[in-house]
Amino acid sequence: MNYRMLHNDSLVHRAMRAAIAKATCAEGIGKCKYRIGAALIVGYKIVQVRHNTYKTHPTLAKLTKWPHLHAESYCILSHGIENCAGGIMCVARVDKEYNLRMAKPCSVCTGLMLDTGIQVCYYTDNEGEVQELRL
C-alpha cells in the first residue's frame, strides 16, 4: 500500500501523519538515534500518539531484557492493555534527513499487539511506502 494512496481524509492517513510528526519531533534513541512514532486507533478515533523513549515499564521487563518503551508499546501501555481490542496501530520511522524508513514492529511489540487484540499494524518501509501487517 502506497502511503500517498491512502485517502487524505481517512483516519488511518491522519494517524500515520500523527506518527510521522511524533517521530520527527523525537530526539531518537540508540546508537543510530532511531526516531519512531506510533499512533493507536481504537473505535473511530486516535487515542494515543507516542514516540520511542529510554523510559522503561515493568510490563515490558517481563517480556524482554530491554524494557525500553518502543513507540508501539508506549501507545498500548498508555491507553491500557485492556482497552486496545480491535485497534489499529500506525508506526513511522524518520531518519536524520526526514526520509521515511523501515518501522516494522519488533517481535516484542508484535506480541504485545497480538496479546491486546490489535488487529492490524501499518508501518513505513525504506521506500516511504506503507506496509500492512495483519495480526
Salt bridges, closest charged atoms under 4 A:
ASP95 OD2 - ARG101 NE 3.03
GLU129 OE2 - ARG4 NH2 3.58
GLU132 OE2 - ARG134 NE 2.63
